[in-house]
Amino acid sequence: MTRLGALLALPAAVISAAALVGAAGCGDGGSPSTTGAPTAAGVDAAADAIPLTTTLNGTRPPGRVSLVSASAEELVLDRDGQQVRVYRDVRPAGTRAPIHVHGAGGWTCVVKGQAIMFVEGAKPSRAGVGECVNMPPLTPMSNYNPGPGPATLLDSFVTPPGAAVWRIVEDGYTDLGNEFAHGYHPSRQGASAP
């Protein structure tokens, strides 16, 4: 995890920091270089090839599957032939994202509350205010808010222009997939799957 520290006191600074984290790539966060950078079709095809599942590391993640209760696209900019996208999401207590993959990876940073990231092949990562967790590319994962209150998250991604930000790979929830596809991320999401 990476500490944002005092930047969280200023929302604009947090958004800028999250964008920089995504734009810089920070290790294997999925930020492609411009040399031989993947295309949107290639990233989307790789994400589509991930098989459906209902578990991570052999266990179903905790919480009720639900979309975020509020969302706003805070920043979109083109940088070196790639798109940097930053979203501010609010996840209700006791809910989790459906198991999904990010074709090009990304980062999630906690602004308020806490989150537990479940990633295939890794131990669960708990993040509190000011901490960020890497979302490796093409790796099934789910983000859970254990509560007690809502969690506000900044998610940043660097993708080829037009690439989907995520693909849901949890069997029974793939119909929720369009909420984040191709930069479409509407405000006031409240839908949840049965």
Long-range contacts (C-beta under 8 A, 24 or more apart in sequence): 1-125, 1-127, 1-131, 1-132, 1-133, 2-26, 2-131, 2-132, 3-130, 3-131, 4-109, 4-130, 4-131, 4-132, 5-130, 7-130, 8-111, 8-129, 8-130, 11-111, 14-109, 14-111, 14-154, 15-74, 15-75, 15-86, 15-88, 15-154, 17-109, 18-86, 18-107, 18-109, 18-132, 18-154, 18-155, 18-156, 19-75, 19-77, 19-84, 19-86, 19-156, 21-107, 21-109, 21-132, 21-156, 22-84, 22-85, 22-86, 22-106, 22-107, 22-156, 22-157, 22-158, 23-79, 23-84, 23-158, 25-158, 26-107, 26-134, 27-134, 28-105, 28-134, 28-136, 28-137, 29-105, 29-106, 29-107, 29-134, 29-135, 29-136, 29-158, 30-102, 30-103, 30-104, 30-105, 30-106, 30-135, 30-136, 30-137, 30-157, 30-158, 31-82, 31-104, 31-105, 31-158, 32-82, 32-104, 32-158, 32-160, 34-80, 34-81, 34-82, 37-81, 37-82, 37-160, 38-104, 38-160, 39-160, 39-163, 40-159, 40-160, 40-161, 40-162, 40-163, 40-164, 42-160, 43-103, 43-104, 43-159, 43-160, 43-163, 43-164, 44-103, 44-163, 44-164, 44-167, 46-103, 46-138, 47-101, 47-102, 47-103, 47-138, 47-164, 47-166, 47-167, 48-167, 50-101, 50-138, 50-140, 50-167, 50-169, 51-169, 52-169, 52-170, 52-171, 52-174, 53-99, 53-140, 53-169, 53-170, 53-171, 54-99, 54-170, 54-171, 54-172, 55-99, 56-99, 56-118, 56-119, 56-120, 56-140, 56-141, 56-142, 57-118, 57-120, 57-121, 57-122, 61-96, 61-99, 61-118, 61-142, 61-144, 62-96, 62-144, 62-146, 63-94, 63-95, 63-96, 63-144, 63-145, 63-146, 64-94, 64-95, 64-96, 64-192, 65-95, 65-96, 65-97, 65-98, 65-170, 65-173, 65-192, 65-193, 66-91, 66-92, 66-95, 66-96, 66-191, 66-192, 66-193, 67-97, 67-176, 67-179, 67-189, 67-190, 67-191, 67-192, 68-92, 68-189, 69-150, 69-188, 69-189, 69-190, 70-187, 70-188, 70-189, 71-185, 71-186, 71-187, 71-188, 71-189, 72-185, 72-187, 73-183, 73-185, 74-154, 76-183, 78-161, 79-158, 81-160, 81-161, 82-158, 82-159, 82-160, 82-161, 83-157, 83-158, 83-159, 83-160, 83-161, 83-163, 83-183, 84-156, 84-157, 84-158, 85-156, 85-157, 85-158, 85-159, 85-165, 85-183, 86-154, 86-155, 86-156, 86-157, 87-154, 87-155, 87-156, 87-185, 88-152, 88-153, 88-154, 89-152, 89-153, 89-154, 89-155, 90-150, 90-151, 90-152, 90-153, 91-115, 91-143, 91-145, 91-150, 91-151, 91-153, 92-145, 92-150, 93-145, 93-146, 93-147, 93-148, 93-149, 93-150, 93-151, 94-145, 94-146, 94-147, 95-144, 95-145, 95-192, 96-142, 96-143, 96-144, 96-145, 97-141, 97-142, 97-143, 97-144, 98-142, 98-168, 98-170, 98-173, 98-176, 98-193, 99-140, 99-141, 99-142, 99-168, 99-169, 99-170, 99-173, 100-140, 100-141, 100-142, 100-166, 100-167, 100-168, 100-169, 100-170, 101-137, 101-138, 101-139, 101-140, 101-141, 101-166, 101-167, 101-169, 102-135, 102-137, 102-138, 102-141, 102-157, 102-165, 102-166, 103-137, 103-138, 103-159, 103-163, 103-164, 103-166, 103-167, 104-137, 104-157, 104-158, 104-159, 104-160, 104-163, 105-134, 105-135, 105-136, 105-137, 105-138, 105-157, 105-158, 106-135, 106-155, 106-156, 106-157, 106-158, 106-165, 107-132, 107-133, 107-134, 107-135, 107-155, 107-156, 108-132, 108-133, 108-135, 108-143, 108-153, 108-154, 108-155, 108-156, 109-133, 109-153, 109-154, 109-155, 109-156, 110-151, 110-152, 110-153, 111-152, 111-153, 111-154, 112-149, 112-150, 112-151, 112-152, 113-145, 113-147, 113-149, 113-150, 113-151, 113-152, 114-145, 114-146, 114-151, 115-143, 115-144, 115-145, 115-151, 115-153, 116-143, 116-144, 116-145, 116-146, 117-141, 117-142, 117-143, 117-144, 118-142, 118-143, 118-144, 140-169, 142-170
